[in-house]
Amino acid sequence: MAQALRPNTVGGLFATDGKPHPLQDTLLAVTLVLGITSFVTAMFHDLHLLSSWTGLVGILTGAYGQWVSETTRERFGLILGLGAAGVGFFLGMAHGGLFGGVF
């Protein structure tokens, strides 16, 4: 029975290798939250400061998360967060930028 000899790798949602990855999971969650926030606030012209800053921080955390990620599931979520953060960042920059209207 070959099935009895296979290890159970379904244990964690993001850890496909069966090991815990708290740093990577935290970076994934932060990147997704920042990306979604940046993407949603980019649809409103007056929220360009929030959109551009959350997008920039989301891009940076997502890039670091990609660098230290160990599983495909982590990388998949990070790419989604990075894409949303990038779109939000660039739309925020087009609407006024990081310091538009402050100085």
PETAFEN-V184411 format. One record per backbone hydrogen bond with DSSP energy under -0.5 kcal/mol. CO is the residue of the C=O (numbers start at 1). NH is the residue of the N-H. Records with the same first field share a line. If there is no record, write none. Layout:
BEGIN
CO->NH + NH
END
This chain:
BEGIN
2->5 + 6
3->6
7->9
14->16
15->12 + 18
21->25
22->26
23->27
24->28
25->29
26->30
27->31
28->32
29->33
30->34
31->35
32->36
33->37
34->38
35->39
36->40
37->41
38->42
40->43
41->44
43->45
44->47
45->48
47->51
48->52
49->53
50->54
51->55
52->56
53->57
54->58
55->59
56->60
57->61
58->62
59->63
60->64
61->65
62->66
63->67
64->68
65->69
71->75
72->76
73->77
74->78
75->79
76->80
77->81
78->82
79->83
80->84
81->85
82->86
83->87
84->88
85->89
86->90
87->91
88->92
89->93
90->94
91->95
92->96 + 97
93->96
99->102 + 103
END
